[in-house]
């Protein structure tokens, strides 16, 4: 059986919840997930600050795109999950 990477699990979960846009900071802890976003149909909007990502996601989801999501916290979770125990 092939095991799923944490990034694959993250992207699959976002797709399962109908997320089509993610606002986040591009960085090394997030690189492998960023490669999977486009084939999964998720648009990544890069930002320079976590607070900006959160504000954009709230505004977009309250307006016209209900499934936008901020990755400000999740990037750190991915980094922690990617480390061996």
PyMOL Python script that loads the backbone (N, CA, C, O; Angstrom):
from pymol import cmd

cmd.read_pdbstr("""\
ATOM      1  N   UNK A   1       0.838  -1.173   0.000  1.00  0.00           N
ATOM      2  CA  UNK A   1       0.000   0.000   0.000  1.00  0.00           C
ATOM      3  C   UNK A   1       0.893   1.251   0.000  1.00  0.00           C
ATOM      4  O   UNK A   1       1.855   1.346   0.762  1.00  0.00           O
ATOM      5  N   UNK A   2       0.553   2.189  -0.862  1.00  0.00           N
ATOM      6  CA  UNK A   2       1.291   3.440  -0.941  1.00  0.00           C
ATOM      7  C   UNK A   2       0.780   4.405   0.115  1.00  0.00           C
ATOM      8  O   UNK A   2      -0.423   4.627   0.247  1.00  0.00           O
ATOM      9  N   UNK A   3       1.717   4.973   0.862  1.00  0.00           N
ATOM     10  CA  UNK A   3       1.336   5.931   1.912  1.00  0.00           C
ATOM     11  C   UNK A   3       1.295   7.335   1.332  1.00  0.00           C
ATOM     12  O   UNK A   3       2.064   7.679   0.434  1.00  0.00           O
ATOM     13  N   UNK A   4       0.397   8.126   1.855  1.00  0.00           N
ATOM     14  CA  UNK A   4       0.218   9.504   1.435  1.00  0.00           C
ATOM     15  C   UNK A   4       1.155  10.400   2.251  1.00  0.00           C
ATOM     16  O   UNK A   4       1.326  10.199   3.453  1.00  0.00           O
ATOM     17  N   UNK A   5       1.756  11.382   1.589  1.00  0.00           N
ATOM     18  CA  UNK A   5       2.588  12.344   2.312  1.00  0.00           C
ATOM     19  C   UNK A   5       1.675  13.314   3.059  1.00  0.00           C
ATOM     20  O   UNK A   5       0.496  13.421   2.724  1.00  0.00           O
ATOM     21  N   UNK A   6       2.193  14.024   4.066  1.00  0.00           N
ATOM     22  CA  UNK A   6       1.364  15.018   4.753  1.00  0.00           C
ATOM     23  C   UNK A   6       0.816  16.083   3.799  1.00  0.00           C
ATOM     24  O   UNK A   6      -0.320  16.531   3.953  1.00  0.00           O
ATOM     25  N   UNK A   7       1.616  16.482   2.828  1.00  0.00           N
ATOM     26  CA  UNK A   7       1.153  17.494   1.873  1.00  0.00           C
ATOM     27  C   UNK A   7       0.024  16.962   1.001  1.00  0.00           C
ATOM     28  O   UNK A   7      -0.935  17.682   0.724  1.00  0.00           O
ATOM     29  N   UNK A   8       0.126  15.713   0.569  1.00  0.00           N
ATOM     30  CA  UNK A   8      -0.952  15.115  -0.223  1.00  0.00           C
ATOM     31  C   UNK A   8      -2.236  15.011   0.596  1.00  0.00           C
ATOM     32  O   UNK A   8      -3.329  15.266   0.088  1.00  0.00           O
ATOM     33  N   UNK A   9      -2.096  14.636   1.862  1.00  0.00           N
ATOM     34  CA  UNK A   9      -3.266  14.539   2.741  1.00  0.00           C
ATOM     35  C   UNK A   9      -3.896  15.917   2.939  1.00  0.00           C
ATOM     36  O   UNK A   9      -5.120  16.048   2.939  1.00  0.00           O
ATOM     37  N   UNK A  10      -3.067  16.934   3.107  1.00  0.00           N
ATOM     38  CA  UNK A  10      -3.544  18.307   3.277  1.00  0.00           C
ATOM     39  C   UNK A  10      -4.335  18.756   2.054  1.00  0.00           C
ATOM     40  O   UNK A  10      -5.444  19.274   2.184  1.00  0.00           O
ATOM     41  N   UNK A  11      -3.762  18.556   0.860  1.00  0.00           N
ATOM     42  CA  UNK A  11      -4.420  18.996  -0.368  1.00  0.00           C
ATOM     43  C   UNK A  11      -5.704  18.198  -0.602  1.00  0.00           C
ATOM     44  O   UNK A  11      -6.721  18.773  -0.990  1.00  0.00           O
ATOM     45  N   UNK A  12      -5.672  16.906  -0.376  1.00  0.00           N
ATOM     46  CA  UNK A  12      -6.886  16.089  -0.532  1.00  0.00           C
ATOM     47  C   UNK A  12      -7.995  16.538   0.410  1.00  0.00           C
ATOM     48  O   UNK A  12      -9.168  16.558   0.038  1.00  0.00           O
ATOM     49  N   UNK A  13      -7.615  16.898   1.629  1.00  0.00           N
ATOM     50  CA  UNK A  13      -8.609  17.383   2.593  1.00  0.00           C
ATOM     51  C   UNK A  13      -9.208  18.699   2.133  1.00  0.00           C
ATOM     52  O   UNK A  13     -10.418  18.898   2.244  1.00  0.00           O
ATOM     53  N   UNK A  14      -8.381  19.601   1.619  1.00  0.00           N
ATOM     54  CA  UNK A  14      -8.889  20.879   1.120  1.00  0.00           C
ATOM     55  C   UNK A  14      -9.845  20.657  -0.051  1.00  0.00           C
ATOM     56  O   UNK A  14     -10.897  21.293  -0.120  1.00  0.00           O
ATOM     57  N   UNK A  15      -9.489  19.766  -0.966  1.00  0.00           N
ATOM     58  CA  UNK A  15     -10.352  19.464  -2.110  1.00  0.00           C
ATOM     59  C   UNK A  15     -11.673  18.856  -1.628  1.00  0.00           C
ATOM     60  O   UNK A  15     -12.738  19.208  -2.134  1.00  0.00           O
ATOM     61  N   UNK A  16     -11.606  17.953  -0.659  1.00  0.00           N
ATOM     62  CA  UNK A  16     -12.810  17.310  -0.130  1.00  0.00           C
ATOM     63  C   UNK A  16     -13.757  18.321   0.508  1.00  0.00           C
ATOM     64  O   UNK A  16     -14.970  18.112   0.535  1.00  0.00           O
ATOM     65  N   UNK A  17     -13.200  19.420   1.023  1.00  0.00           N
ATOM     66  CA  UNK A  17     -14.019  20.458   1.642  1.00  0.00           C
ATOM     67  C   UNK A  17     -14.414  21.560   0.656  1.00  0.00           C
ATOM     68  O   UNK A  17     -15.031  22.552   1.045  1.00  0.00           O
ATOM     69  N   UNK A  18     -14.060  21.387  -0.603  1.00  0.00           N
ATOM     70  CA  UNK A  18     -14.459  22.345  -1.620  1.00  0.00           C
ATOM     71  C   UNK A  18     -13.630  23.604  -1.694  1.00  0.00           C
ATOM     72  O   UNK A  18     -14.071  24.596  -2.275  1.00  0.00           O
ATOM     73  N   UNK A  19     -12.431  23.592  -1.118  1.00  0.00           N
ATOM     74  CA  UNK A  19     -11.568  24.782  -1.148  1.00  0.00           C
ATOM     75  C   UNK A  19     -11.030  24.970  -2.562  1.00  0.00           C
ATOM     76  O   UNK A  19     -10.512  24.031  -3.167  1.00  0.00           O
ATOM     77  N   UNK A  20     -11.157  26.198  -3.087  1.00  0.00           N
ATOM     78  CA  UNK A  20     -10.618  26.481  -4.416  1.00  0.00           C
ATOM     79  C   UNK A  20      -9.539  27.554  -4.407  1.00  0.00           C
ATOM     80  O   UNK A  20      -8.879  27.773  -5.423  1.00  0.00           O
ATOM     81  N   UNK A  21      -9.349  28.225  -3.275  1.00  0.00           N
ATOM     82  CA  UNK A  21      -8.335  29.275  -3.161  1.00  0.00           C
ATOM     83  C   UNK A  21      -7.687  29.206  -1.788  1.00  0.00           C
ATOM     84  O   UNK A  21      -8.363  29.069  -0.768  1.00  0.00           O
ATOM     85  N   UNK A  22      -6.363  29.304  -1.781  1.00  0.00           N
ATOM     86  CA  UNK A  22      -5.620  29.329  -0.520  1.00  0.00           C
ATOM     87  C   UNK A  22      -4.708  30.555  -0.548  1.00  0.00           C
ATOM     88  O   UNK A  22      -3.996  30.789  -1.524  1.00  0.00           O
ATOM     89  N   UNK A  23      -4.738  31.329   0.532  1.00  0.00           N
ATOM     90  CA  UNK A  23      -3.863  32.493   0.686  1.00  0.00           C
ATOM     91  C   UNK A  23      -2.758  32.079   1.641  1.00  0.00           C
ATOM     92  O   UNK A  23      -3.043  31.616   2.745  1.00  0.00           O
ATOM     93  N   UNK A  24      -1.501  32.236   1.238  1.00  0.00           N
ATOM     94  CA  UNK A  24      -0.435  31.819   2.132  1.00  0.00           C
ATOM     95  C   UNK A  24       0.931  32.329   1.739  1.00  0.00           C
ATOM     96  O   UNK A  24       1.139  32.852   0.644  1.00  0.00           O
ATOM     97  N   UNK A  25       1.852  32.160   2.663  1.00  0.00           N
ATOM     98  CA  UNK A  25       3.238  32.547   2.448  1.00  0.00           C
ATOM     99  C   UNK A  25       3.962  31.385   1.793  1.00  0.00           C
ATOM    100  O   UNK A  25       3.888  30.249   2.262  1.00  0.00           O
ATOM    101  N   UNK A  26       4.659  31.678   0.711  1.00  0.00           N
ATOM    102  CA  UNK A  26       5.422  30.637   0.027  1.00  0.00           C
ATOM    103  C   UNK A  26       6.730  30.445   0.775  1.00  0.00           C
ATOM    104  O   UNK A  26       7.427  31.410   1.088  1.00  0.00           O
ATOM    105  N   UNK A  27       7.055  29.195   1.057  1.00  0.00           N
ATOM    106  CA  UNK A  27       8.284  28.920   1.772  1.00  0.00           C
ATOM    107  C   UNK A  27       8.637  27.450   1.746  1.00  0.00           C
ATOM    108  O   UNK A  27       7.869  26.632   1.241  1.00  0.00           O
ATOM    109  N   UNK A  28       9.780  27.112   2.281  1.00  0.00           N
ATOM    110  CA  UNK A  28      10.296  25.750   2.180  1.00  0.00           C
ATOM    111  C   UNK A  28       9.412  24.706   2.855  1.00  0.00           C
ATOM    112  O   UNK A  28       9.359  23.563   2.399  1.00  0.00           O
ATOM    113  N   UNK A  29       8.720  25.073   3.931  1.00  0.00           N
ATOM    114  CA  UNK A  29       7.852  24.110   4.616  1.00  0.00           C
ATOM    115  C   UNK A  29       6.609  23.804   3.792  1.00  0.00           C
ATOM    116  O   UNK A  29       5.882  22.854   4.085  1.00  0.00           O
ATOM    117  N   UNK A  30       6.370  24.596   2.777  1.00  0.00           N
ATOM    118  CA  UNK A  30       5.137  24.536   2.014  1.00  0.00           C
ATOM    119  C   UNK A  30       5.369  24.128   0.565  1.00  0.00           C
ATOM    120  O   UNK A  30       4.405  23.953  -0.180  1.00  0.00           O
ATOM    121  N   UNK A  31       6.627  23.972   0.144  1.00  0.00           N
ATOM    122  CA  UNK A  31       6.967  23.779  -1.261  1.00  0.00           C
ATOM    123  C   UNK A  31       6.326  22.546  -1.889  1.00  0.00           C
ATOM    124  O   UNK A  31       5.784  22.636  -2.991  1.00  0.00           O
ATOM    125  N   UNK A  32       6.374  21.407  -1.222  1.00  0.00           N
ATOM    126  CA  UNK A  32       5.819  20.204  -1.836  1.00  0.00           C
ATOM    127  C   UNK A  32       4.308  20.307  -1.990  1.00  0.00           C
ATOM    128  O   UNK A  32       3.765  19.772  -2.956  1.00  0.00           O
ATOM    129  N   UNK A  33       3.615  20.969  -1.083  1.00  0.00           N
ATOM    130  CA  UNK A  33       2.172  21.170  -1.210  1.00  0.00           C
ATOM    131  C   UNK A  33       1.858  22.126  -2.358  1.00  0.00           C
ATOM    132  O   UNK A  33       0.873  21.933  -3.072  1.00  0.00           O
ATOM    133  N   UNK A  34       2.679  23.149  -2.542  1.00  0.00           N
ATOM    134  CA  UNK A  34       2.437  24.124  -3.606  1.00  0.00           C
ATOM    135  C   UNK A  34       2.451  23.466  -4.976  1.00  0.00           C
ATOM    136  O   UNK A  34       1.727  23.898  -5.873  1.00  0.00           O
ATOM    137  N   UNK A  35       3.258  22.434  -5.152  1.00  0.00           N
ATOM    138  CA  UNK A  35       3.308  21.724  -6.426  1.00  0.00           C
ATOM    139  C   UNK A  35       2.030  20.933  -6.692  1.00  0.00           C
ATOM    140  O   UNK A  35       1.733  20.624  -7.846  1.00  0.00           O
ATOM    141  N   UNK A  36       1.281  20.605  -5.667  1.00  0.00           N
ATOM    142  CA  UNK A  36       0.082  19.781  -5.805  1.00  0.00           C
ATOM    143  C   UNK A  36      -1.172  20.649  -5.960  1.00  0.00           C
ATOM    144  O   UNK A  36      -2.190  20.152  -6.441  1.00  0.00           O
ATOM    145  N   UNK A  37      -1.133  21.906  -5.575  1.00  0.00           N
ATOM    146  CA  UNK A  37      -2.320  22.754  -5.616  1.00  0.00           C
ATOM    147  C   UNK A  37      -2.922  22.862  -7.011  1.00  0.00           C
ATOM    148  O   UNK A  37      -4.109  22.591  -7.193  1.00  0.00           O
ATOM    149  N   UNK A  38      -2.128  23.251  -7.987  1.00  0.00           N
ATOM    150  CA  UNK A  38      -2.669  23.497  -9.332  1.00  0.00           C
ATOM    151  C   UNK A  38      -3.329  22.256  -9.939  1.00  0.00           C
ATOM    152  O   UNK A  38      -4.454  22.357 -10.430  1.00  0.00           O
ATOM    153  N   UNK A  39      -2.675  21.090  -9.923  1.00  0.00           N
ATOM    154  CA  UNK A  39      -3.353  19.904 -10.467  1.00  0.00           C
ATOM    155  C   UNK A  39      -4.640  19.550  -9.721  1.00  0.00           C
ATOM    156  O   UNK A  39      -5.535  18.922 -10.285  1.00  0.00           O
ATOM    157  N   UNK A  40      -4.729  19.955  -8.450  1.00  0.00           N
ATOM    158  CA  UNK A  40      -5.926  19.681  -7.648  1.00  0.00           C
ATOM    159  C   UNK A  40      -7.010  20.733  -7.853  1.00  0.00           C
ATOM    160  O   UNK A  40      -8.110  20.604  -7.314  1.00  0.00           O
ATOM    161  N   UNK A  41      -6.708  21.774  -8.629  1.00  0.00           N
ATOM    162  CA  UNK A  41      -7.694  22.817  -8.890  1.00  0.00           C
ATOM    163  C   UNK A  41      -7.768  23.889  -7.816  1.00  0.00           C
ATOM    164  O   UNK A  41      -8.786  24.569  -7.684  1.00  0.00           O
ATOM    165  N   UNK A  42      -6.699  24.045  -7.048  1.00  0.00           N
ATOM    166  CA  UNK A  42      -6.658  25.052  -5.988  1.00  0.00           C
ATOM    167  C   UNK A  42      -5.713  26.174  -6.413  1.00  0.00           C
ATOM    168  O   UNK A  42      -4.577  25.928  -6.817  1.00  0.00           O
ATOM    169  N   UNK A  43      -6.200  27.398  -6.314  1.00  0.00           N
ATOM    170  CA  UNK A  43      -5.377  28.564  -6.634  1.00  0.00           C
ATOM    171  C   UNK A  43      -4.658  29.031  -5.372  1.00  0.00           C
ATOM    172  O   UNK A  43      -5.289  29.235  -4.335  1.00  0.00           O
ATOM    173  N   UNK A  44      -3.338  29.199  -5.458  1.00  0.00           N
ATOM    174  CA  UNK A  44      -2.552  29.720  -4.343  1.00  0.00           C
ATOM    175  C   UNK A  44      -2.295  31.194  -4.579  1.00  0.00           C
ATOM    176  O   UNK A  44      -1.711  31.573  -5.594  1.00  0.00           O
ATOM    177  N   UNK A  45      -2.728  32.025  -3.646  1.00  0.00           N
ATOM    178  CA  UNK A  45      -2.480  33.464  -3.713  1.00  0.00           C
ATOM    179  C   UNK A  45      -1.373  33.760  -2.706  1.00  0.00           C
ATOM    180  O   UNK A  45      -1.609  33.717  -1.498  1.00  0.00           O
ATOM    181  N   UNK A  46      -0.154  34.064  -3.196  1.00  0.00           N
ATOM    182  CA  UNK A  46       0.957  34.315  -2.270  1.00  0.00           C
ATOM    183  C   UNK A  46       0.824  35.668  -1.580  1.00  0.00           C
ATOM    184  O   UNK A  46       0.413  36.656  -2.188  1.00  0.00           O
ATOM    185  N   UNK A  47       1.181  35.691  -0.301  1.00  0.00           N
ATOM    186  CA  UNK A  47       1.151  36.920   0.492  1.00  0.00           C
ATOM    187  C   UNK A  47       2.485  37.060   1.221  1.00  0.00           C
ATOM    188  O   UNK A  47       3.287  36.127   1.248  1.00  0.00           O
ATOM    189  N   UNK A  48       2.715  38.224   1.808  1.00  0.00           N
ATOM    190  CA  UNK A  48       3.967  38.447   2.527  1.00  0.00           C
ATOM    191  C   UNK A  48       3.799  38.395   4.037  1.00  0.00           C
ATOM    192  O   UNK A  48       4.784  38.416   4.775  1.00  0.00           O
ATOM    193  N   UNK A  49       2.543  38.326   4.504  1.00  0.00           N
ATOM    194  CA  UNK A  49       2.320  38.311   5.949  1.00  0.00           C
ATOM    195  C   UNK A  49       1.093  37.462   6.266  1.00  0.00           C
ATOM    196  O   UNK A  49       0.095  37.508   5.546  1.00  0.00           O
ATOM    197  N   UNK A  50       1.173  36.683   7.354  1.00  0.00           N
ATOM    198  CA  UNK A  50       0.071  35.800   7.741  1.00  0.00           C
ATOM    199  C   UNK A  50      -1.225  36.569   7.973  1.00  0.00           C
ATOM    200  O   UNK A  50      -2.304  36.107   7.602  1.00  0.00           O
ATOM    201  N   UNK A  51      -1.115  37.727   8.581  1.00  0.00           N
ATOM    202  CA  UNK A  51      -2.298  38.515   8.884  1.00  0.00           C
ATOM    203  C   UNK A  51      -2.999  38.951   7.597  1.00  0.00           C
ATOM    204  O   UNK A  51      -4.228  38.972   7.524  1.00  0.00           O
ATOM    205  N   UNK A  52      -2.212  39.294   6.595  1.00  0.00           N
ATOM    206  CA  UNK A  52      -2.792  39.651   5.306  1.00  0.00           C
ATOM    207  C   UNK A  52      -3.529  38.475   4.689  1.00  0.00           C
ATOM    208  O   UNK A  52      -4.601  38.651   4.110  1.00  0.00           O
ATOM    209  N   UNK A  53      -2.964  37.271   4.806  1.00  0.00           N
ATOM    210  CA  UNK A  53      -3.624  36.065   4.281  1.00  0.00           C
ATOM    211  C   UNK A  53      -4.960  35.838   4.966  1.00  0.00           C
ATOM    212  O   UNK A  53      -5.958  35.537   4.312  1.00  0.00           O
ATOM    213  N   UNK A  54      -4.977  35.979   6.266  1.00  0.00           N
ATOM    214  CA  UNK A  54      -6.215  35.757   7.016  1.00  0.00           C
ATOM    215  C   UNK A  54      -7.278  36.779   6.636  1.00  0.00           C
ATOM    216  O   UNK A  54      -8.442  36.422   6.449  1.00  0.00           O
ATOM    217  N   UNK A  55      -6.888  38.050   6.519  1.00  0.00           N
ATOM    218  CA  UNK A  55      -7.855  39.088   6.152  1.00  0.00           C
ATOM    219  C   UNK A  55      -8.393  38.863   4.743  1.00  0.00           C
ATOM    220  O   UNK A  55      -9.591  39.020   4.508  1.00  0.00           O
ATOM    221  N   UNK A  56      -7.527  38.499   3.810  1.00  0.00           N
ATOM    222  CA  UNK A  56      -7.987  38.253   2.447  1.00  0.00           C
ATOM    223  C   UNK A  56      -8.944  37.073   2.392  1.00  0.00           C
ATOM    224  O   UNK A  56      -9.975  37.138   1.722  1.00  0.00           O
ATOM    225  N   UNK A  57      -8.611  35.999   3.089  1.00  0.00           N
ATOM    226  CA  UNK A  57      -9.474  34.821   3.081  1.00  0.00           C
ATOM    227  C   UNK A  57     -10.842  35.123   3.679  1.00  0.00           C
ATOM    228  O   UNK A  57     -11.865  34.678   3.159  1.00  0.00           O
ATOM    229  N   UNK A  58     -10.858  35.876   4.769  1.00  0.00           N
ATOM    230  CA  UNK A  58     -12.136  36.236   5.389  1.00  0.00           C
ATOM    231  C   UNK A  58     -12.965  37.084   4.431  1.00  0.00           C
ATOM    232  O   UNK A  58     -14.160  36.843   4.258  1.00  0.00           O
ATOM    233  N   UNK A  59     -12.338  38.066   3.815  1.00  0.00           N
ATOM    234  CA  UNK A  59     -13.074  38.955   2.911  1.00  0.00           C
ATOM    235  C   UNK A  59     -13.593  38.208   1.688  1.00  0.00           C
ATOM    236  O   UNK A  59     -14.748  38.377   1.299  1.00  0.00           O
ATOM    237  N   UNK A  60     -12.753  37.395   1.091  1.00  0.00           N
ATOM    238  CA  UNK A  60     -13.163  36.662  -0.108  1.00  0.00           C
ATOM    239  C   UNK A  60     -14.254  35.655   0.225  1.00  0.00           C
ATOM    240  O   UNK A  60     -15.226  35.526  -0.520  1.00  0.00           O
ATOM    241  N   UNK A  61     -14.105  34.940   1.337  1.00  0.00           N
ATOM    242  CA  UNK A  61     -15.112  33.936   1.679  1.00  0.00           C
ATOM    243  C   UNK A  61     -16.432  34.580   2.085  1.00  0.00           C
ATOM    244  O   UNK A  61     -17.490  33.983   1.885  1.00  0.00           O
ATOM    245  N   UNK A  62     -16.394  35.779   2.648  1.00  0.00           N
ATOM    246  CA  UNK A  62     -17.629  36.474   3.023  1.00  0.00           C
ATOM    247  C   UNK A  62     -18.301  37.095   1.803  1.00  0.00           C
ATOM    248  O   UNK A  62     -19.502  37.365   1.812  1.00  0.00           O
ATOM    249  N   UNK A  63     -17.517  37.317   0.760  1.00  0.00           N
ATOM    250  CA  UNK A  63     -18.066  37.971  -0.427  1.00  0.00           C
ATOM    251  C   UNK A  63     -18.628  36.992  -1.428  1.00  0.00           C
ATOM    252  O   UNK A  63     -19.804  36.632  -1.370  1.00  0.00           O
ATOM    253  N   UNK A  64     -17.796  36.569  -2.333  1.00  0.00           N
ATOM    254  CA  UNK A  64     -18.322  35.794  -3.454  1.00  0.00           C
ATOM    255  C   UNK A  64     -17.762  34.378  -3.549  1.00  0.00           C
ATOM    256  O   UNK A  64     -18.305  33.565  -4.297  1.00  0.00           O
ATOM    257  N   UNK A  65     -16.715  34.060  -2.833  1.00  0.00           N
ATOM    258  CA  UNK A  65     -16.108  32.734  -2.970  1.00  0.00           C
ATOM    259  C   UNK A  65     -16.105  32.057  -1.608  1.00  0.00           C
ATOM    260  O   UNK A  65     -15.191  32.284  -0.814  1.00  0.00           O
ATOM    261  N   UNK A  66     -17.091  31.241  -1.323  1.00  0.00           N
ATOM    262  CA  UNK A  66     -17.242  30.694   0.030  1.00  0.00           C
ATOM    263  C   UNK A  66     -16.169  29.692   0.438  1.00  0.00           C
ATOM    264  O   UNK A  66     -16.065  29.356   1.618  1.00  0.00           O
ATOM    265  N   UNK A  67     -15.375  29.211  -0.501  1.00  0.00           N
ATOM    266  CA  UNK A  67     -14.419  28.174  -0.135  1.00  0.00           C
ATOM    267  C   UNK A  67     -12.966  28.639  -0.219  1.00  0.00           C
ATOM    268  O   UNK A  67     -12.078  27.840  -0.517  1.00  0.00           O
ATOM    269  N   UNK A  68     -12.723  29.897   0.035  1.00  0.00           N
ATOM    270  CA  UNK A  68     -11.353  30.392   0.143  1.00  0.00           C
ATOM    271  C   UNK A  68     -10.880  30.100   1.562  1.00  0.00           C
ATOM    272  O   UNK A  68     -11.676  30.106   2.500  1.00  0.00           O
ATOM    273  N   UNK A  69      -9.618  29.851   1.713  1.00  0.00           N
ATOM    274  CA  UNK A  69      -9.105  29.424   3.015  1.00  0.00           C
ATOM    275  C   UNK A  69      -7.707  29.962   3.226  1.00  0.00           C
ATOM    276  O   UNK A  69      -6.927  30.027   2.277  1.00  0.00           O
ATOM    277  N   UNK A  70      -7.374  30.343   4.429  1.00  0.00           N
ATOM    278  CA  UNK A  70      -6.048  30.877   4.727  1.00  0.00           C
ATOM    279  C   UNK A  70      -5.126  29.764   5.203  1.00  0.00           C
ATOM    280  O   UNK A  70      -5.493  28.958   6.058  1.00  0.00           O
ATOM    281  N   UNK A  71      -3.939  29.734   4.642  1.00  0.00           N
ATOM    282  CA  UNK A  71      -2.972  28.706   5.015  1.00  0.00           C
ATOM    283  C   UNK A  71      -1.952  29.231   6.014  1.00  0.00           C
ATOM    284  O   UNK A  71      -0.911  28.606   6.215  1.00  0.00           O
ATOM    285  N   UNK A  72      -2.228  30.356   6.636  1.00  0.00           N
ATOM    286  CA  UNK A  72      -1.246  30.983   7.518  1.00  0.00           C
ATOM    287  C   UNK A  72      -0.813  30.051   8.642  1.00  0.00           C
ATOM    288  O   UNK A  72       0.373  29.996   8.966  1.00  0.00           O
ATOM    289  N   UNK A  73      -1.726  29.332   9.231  1.00  0.00           N
ATOM    290  CA  UNK A  73      -1.384  28.426  10.323  1.00  0.00           C
ATOM    291  C   UNK A  73      -0.997  27.060   9.777  1.00  0.00           C
ATOM    292  O   UNK A  73      -0.115  26.401  10.328  1.00  0.00           O
ATOM    293  N   UNK A  74      -1.640  26.633   8.710  1.00  0.00           N
ATOM    294  CA  UNK A  74      -1.445  25.282   8.201  1.00  0.00           C
ATOM    295  C   UNK A  74      -0.021  25.037   7.708  1.00  0.00           C
ATOM    296  O   UNK A  74       0.477  23.917   7.823  1.00  0.00           O
ATOM    297  N   UNK A  75       0.638  26.041   7.169  1.00  0.00           N
ATOM    298  CA  UNK A  75       2.014  25.841   6.707  1.00  0.00           C
ATOM    299  C   UNK A  75       2.895  25.368   7.852  1.00  0.00           C
ATOM    300  O   UNK A  75       3.736  24.489   7.667  1.00  0.00           O
ATOM    301  N   UNK A  76       2.711  25.936   9.012  1.00  0.00           N
ATOM    302  CA  UNK A  76       3.487  25.523  10.189  1.00  0.00           C
ATOM    303  C   UNK A  76       3.111  24.104  10.603  1.00  0.00           C
ATOM    304  O   UNK A  76       3.981  23.323  10.987  1.00  0.00           O
ATOM    305  N   UNK A  77       1.831  23.764  10.530  1.00  0.00           N
ATOM    306  CA  UNK A  77       1.408  22.398  10.851  1.00  0.00           C
ATOM    307  C   UNK A  77       2.024  21.395   9.878  1.00  0.00           C
ATOM    308  O   UNK A  77       2.457  20.319  10.290  1.00  0.00           O
ATOM    309  N   UNK A  78       2.065  21.740   8.592  1.00  0.00           N
ATOM    310  CA  UNK A  78       2.692  20.853   7.608  1.00  0.00           C
ATOM    311  C   UNK A  78       4.167  20.645   7.930  1.00  0.00           C
ATOM    312  O   UNK A  78       4.684  19.533   7.821  1.00  0.00           O
ATOM    313  N   UNK A  79       4.833  21.712   8.322  1.00  0.00           N
ATOM    314  CA  UNK A  79       6.246  21.604   8.661  1.00  0.00           C
ATOM    315  C   UNK A  79       6.436  20.646   9.843  1.00  0.00           C
ATOM    316  O   UNK A  79       7.355  19.827   9.841  1.00  0.00           O
ATOM    317  N   UNK A  80       5.574  20.752  10.838  1.00  0.00           N
ATOM    318  CA  UNK A  80       5.688  19.880  12.004  1.00  0.00           C
ATOM    319  C   UNK A  80       5.351  18.440  11.643  1.00  0.00           C
ATOM    320  O   UNK A  80       5.997  17.516  12.136  1.00  0.00           O
ATOM    321  N   UNK A  81       4.344  18.232  10.785  1.00  0.00           N
ATOM    322  CA  UNK A  81       3.960  16.874  10.392  1.00  0.00           C
ATOM    323  C   UNK A  81       5.017  16.208   9.514  1.00  0.00           C
ATOM    324  O   UNK A  81       5.144  14.984   9.513  1.00  0.00           O
ATOM    325  N   UNK A  82       5.776  17.013   8.767  1.00  0.00           N
ATOM    326  CA  UNK A  82       6.766  16.461   7.847  1.00  0.00           C
ATOM    327  C   UNK A  82       8.013  15.957   8.550  1.00  0.00           C
ATOM    328  O   UNK A  82       8.783  15.195   7.965  1.00  0.00           O
ATOM    329  N   UNK A  83       8.226  16.364   9.783  1.00  0.00           N
ATOM    330  CA  UNK A  83       9.413  15.952  10.532  1.00  0.00           C
ATOM    331  C   UNK A  83       9.216  14.544  11.088  1.00  0.00           C
ATOM    332  O   UNK A  83       8.147  14.233  11.612  1.00  0.00           O
ATOM    333  N   UNK A  84      10.222  13.698  10.982  1.00  0.00           N
ATOM    334  CA  UNK A  84      10.090  12.363  11.553  1.00  0.00           C
ATOM    335  C   UNK A  84       9.981  12.429  13.078  1.00  0.00           C
ATOM    336  O   UNK A  84      10.550  13.325  13.700  1.00  0.00           O
ATOM    337  N   UNK A  85       9.249  11.479  13.685  1.00  0.00           N
ATOM    338  CA  UNK A  85       9.091  11.492  15.154  1.00  0.00           C
ATOM    339  C   UNK A  85      10.388  11.325  15.897  1.00  0.00           C
ATOM    340  O   UNK A  85      10.398  11.318  17.128  1.00  0.00           O
TER     341      UNK A  85
END
""", "prot")
cmd.dss("prot")
cmd.show_as("cartoon", "prot")
cmd.util.cbc("prot")
cmd.orient("prot")
